[in-house]
Amino acid sequence: MNLPQVQTAAPVRRGGFVGDFFLGVGCLLRGLGTYARSPRLMLLGLIPAFLSFMVLAGALVAMIFFVDDAARFMTPWAEGWAGGIRDTLRFVVTIAIAGVWVILSFLLFTALTLVIGQPFYEAISKRVEDSLGGVADDIDVSFWRSLPRTVGESLRLLLLTAFSGIAIFAIGLIPVAGQIIAPILAATLGGWVLALELTSVPFERRGKRFRERRALLRSRRTMALGFGMATFLCFLIPLGAVLVMPAAVAGATVMSRRLFGLPVEVVR
């Protein structure tokens, strides 16, 4: 039996650290431009993003309600300290917990939204691919067949993020320097994880699995971070995650074509 042929990565041109970073940012901007080219399809993509947002908004309210208790639970040894020092420490711990929660929330939001809205985001990604020349011998994987693998990959990324978040949490406890370094590390980690998650749709179309996706993104890590960190910052804006999610899928498709050495100019 002959298996379908999928495109393999072609040699890619590197534009230097700064050039690659802004090339990644430009991929997200290209994705945002899809709102003008396919407004109806992009607006449909807002529906699963909004549903995921409502679920995680409830979890955020719970986190805010219990975060002080969590900070006290994690610092029992500070009970005998002077009030000002103890309160300052617990405030820093609270900020660190909130930072880790933000990263995990973005990952959960992205994973949940991609699962709920798989038909919408597949359609958005395919529309972008077709406008740029299409994909030779693309593979049509059904939702139910790809669901277990998608959930498994998301859980793997969640564990990676959780362990990395603990390290960032510890760094955030360092006075002054920790409050500067921790947010930068958080944005970097969040950006990398978002790049891994959002490129799953165009990679699945080519029959590429998580390991291949991660390896190819590592080959252009700076571009992936430019795209992911720009998306991460957009997600920080109130309702930004909902509005940007369809554009992020479109932008991830453009970036994936760059990774595979394919044309990214619109076919007239």
C-alpha positions in Angstrom: 0.0 0.0 0.0 1.4 3.4 -1.0 1.4 6.0 1.8 0.7 9.6 1.0 3.8 11.8 0.5 4.1 14.7 2.8 6.3 17.8 2.4 9.6 17.7 4.2 11.5 20.7 5.6 13.6 22.5 3.0 16.7 24.5 3.9 15.6 27.9 5.3 17.3 31.2 5.2 18.2 32.7 8.5 18.0 36.5 9.0 20.0 36.8 12.2 18.7 37.0 15.8 16.9 40.3 15.5 15.7 39.6 11.9 14.3 36.2 12.8 12.6 37.5 15.9 10.7 40.2 14.0 10.0 37.7 11.3 8.1 35.8 13.9 6.2 38.9 15.0 5.4 39.6 11.4 3.8 36.1 11.1 1.3 37.1 13.8 0.7 40.4 12.0 0.0 38.5 8.8 -2.5 36.4 10.8 -4.3 39.5 12.0 -4.6 40.6 8.4 -6.7 37.5 7.8 -9.6 39.3 9.5 -9.8 41.6 6.5 -9.5 38.8 3.9 -11.8 36.2 5.5 -13.9 38.0 8.1 -16.8 35.5 8.4 -14.4 32.5 8.9 -12.4 34.4 11.4 -15.4 35.6 13.4 -16.6 31.9 13.6 -13.2 31.2 15.1 -14.1 33.5 18.0 -16.8 31.2 19.2 -14.6 28.4 20.7 -12.2 31.0 22.0 -15.0 32.7 23.9 -16.2 29.4 25.3 -12.7 28.6 26.6 -12.3 32.1 27.9 -15.5 31.8 30.0 -14.3 28.5 31.5 -10.9 29.9 32.4 -12.3 33.2 33.7 -14.1 31.2 36.3 -10.9 29.5 37.3 -9.2 32.9 37.4 -11.8 34.2 39.9 -11.2 31.1 42.1 -7.4 31.7 41.9 -7.8 35.3 43.0 -10.1 34.2 45.8 -7.7 31.6 47.2 -4.3 33.0 46.3 -3.7 34.6 49.7 -4.4 31.3 51.4 -2.1 29.6 49.0 0.7 32.1 49.8 0.3 31.5 53.6 0.2 27.8 53.1 3.5 27.9 51.1 5.3 30.0 53.7 4.4 28.6 57.2 8.0 29.2 58.3 7.4 33.0 58.1 4.7 33.1 60.8 7.2 34.2 63.4 8.8 36.9 61.3 8.2 40.6 61.8 4.9 41.7 60.3 6.3 43.9 57.5 8.9 41.4 56.3 6.4 38.5 56.5 3.8 40.5 54.5 6.3 41.6 51.9 7.5 38.0 51.4 3.9 36.7 51.0 3.1 39.5 48.6 6.1 38.4 46.4 4.9 34.8 46.7 1.4 35.9 45.7 2.8 37.7 42.6 4.8 34.6 41.7 1.8 32.3 42.0 -0.2 34.7 39.8 2.6 34.7 37.2 2.8 30.9 37.0 -1.0 30.8 36.8 -1.0 33.2 33.9 1.4 31.0 31.9 -0.6 27.8 32.7 -3.9 29.6 31.8 -2.6 30.6 28.4 -1.5 27.0 27.7 -4.8 25.6 28.9 -6.8 28.3 27.0 -4.9 27.5 23.8 -5.2 23.7 24.1 -8.9 23.8 25.1 -9.7 26.2 22.3 -7.9 24.2 19.7 -9.8 21.1 20.8 -13.2 22.7 20.9 -12.7 24.7 17.7 -10.7 22.1 15.7 -13.0 22.3 12.6 -12.9 26.2 12.6 -9.2 26.5 13.0 -8.5 23.7 10.5 -10.6 25.7 8.0 -8.8 29.0 8.9 -5.4 27.3 8.5 -6.3 25.7 5.2 -7.7 29.0 3.9 -4.3 30.6 4.6 -2.4 27.7 3.0 -4.5 27.8 -0.1 -4.0 31.5 -0.5 -0.2 31.0 -0.3 -0.1 28.1 -2.8 -1.5 25.2 -0.9 0.0 22.0 0.5 1.0 19.1 -1.7 -0.6 15.8 -0.6 -2.0 17.1 2.6 -3.4 14.6 5.0 -7.0 14.8 6.2 -7.0 13.5 9.8 -10.4 13.2 11.5 -11.1 15.0 14.7 -11.7 11.9 16.7 -8.6 10.2 15.5 -6.4 13.2 16.3 -8.1 14.0 19.7 -6.1 11.5 21.9 -2.8 12.6 20.4 -3.8 16.3 20.8 -4.7 15.8 24.4 -1.6 13.9 25.1 0.6 16.5 23.6 -1.2 19.3 25.6 -0.7 17.4 28.8 3.0 17.0 28.0 3.4 20.7 27.4 1.4 21.4 30.6 3.8 19.3 32.7 6.8 21.1 31.0 5.2 24.4 31.8 4.4 23.5 35.4 7.9 22.4 36.2 9.4 25.4 34.4 6.9 27.6 36.2 8.1 26.3 39.6 11.7 27.4 38.6 10.4 30.9 37.6 8.4 31.0 40.9 11.6 30.4 42.8 13.5 33.1 40.8 10.6 35.5 41.5 11.3 35.2 45.2 14.8 36.9 44.7 14.4 40.5 45.9 14.4 43.1 43.2 16.3 41.1 40.5 13.7 38.3 40.7 10.8 40.7 39.9 12.7 41.8 36.7 14.0 38.4 35.5 10.9 36.3 36.3 8.5 38.2 34.0 11.0 38.0 31.1 11.4 34.2 31.7 7.7 33.8 31.9 7.1 35.6 28.6 9.8 33.5 27.0 8.4 30.2 28.3 4.9 31.2 27.4 5.9 32.3 23.9 7.7 29.0 23.3 4.8 26.9 24.5 2.3 28.9 22.5 4.4 28.5 19.3 4.4 24.7 19.9 0.7 24.6 20.5 -0.5 26.8 17.7 1.6 25.2 15.0 0.0 21.8 15.6 -2.8 22.4 13.0 -0.5 23.0 10.0 1.9 20.3 11.1 -0.9 17.8 11.5 -1.9 18.5 7.9 1.5 17.3 6.8 1.5 14.2 9.0 4.1 15.7 11.3 4.1 14.8 15.0 5.1 16.6 18.2 8.7 15.5 18.1 9.2 16.7 14.5 7.4 19.9 15.2 9.5 20.7 18.2 12.8 19.9 16.3 11.8 22.2 13.4 10.8 25.0 15.7 14.1 24.7 17.5 15.9 25.1 14.2 14.4 28.6 14.1 13.9 29.2 17.8 14.2 33.0 17.6 11.5 33.2 15.0 9.3 30.9 17.0 9.9 33.1 20.1 9.1 36.3 18.2 5.8 34.8 17.1 5.0 33.2 20.5 6.0 36.1 22.7 4.0 38.6 20.5 1.0 36.3 20.9 1.6 36.0 24.6 1.6 39.8 25.1 -1.6 40.1 23.0 -3.2 37.5 25.3 -2.4 39.7 28.3 -4.7 42.4 26.9 -8.3 42.0 28.3 -10.2 39.8 25.9 -7.0 39.8 23.7 -6.8 36.0 23.9 -10.3 35.7 22.4 -9.8 38.2 19.7 -6.3 37.1 18.7 -6.7 33.3 18.8 -8.0 32.9 15.2 -5.3 35.3 14.0 -2.7 33.3 16.0 -3.7 30.1 14.2 -3.4 31.9 10.8 -0.1 33.4 11.8 1.2 30.0 13.0 0.3 28.6 9.6 2.4 31.3 7.9 5.3 30.6 10.2 5.0 26.9 9.5 5.3 27.5 5.8 8.5 29.5 6.5 9.8 26.5 8.6 9.1 24.2 5.6 10.8 26.6 3.2 7.5 27.2 1.3 6.3 30.4 -0.3 4.5 32.9 1.9 3.4 35.3 -0.8 -0.3 35.5 -1.6 -1.1 33.7 -4.9 -3.0 36.0 -7.2 
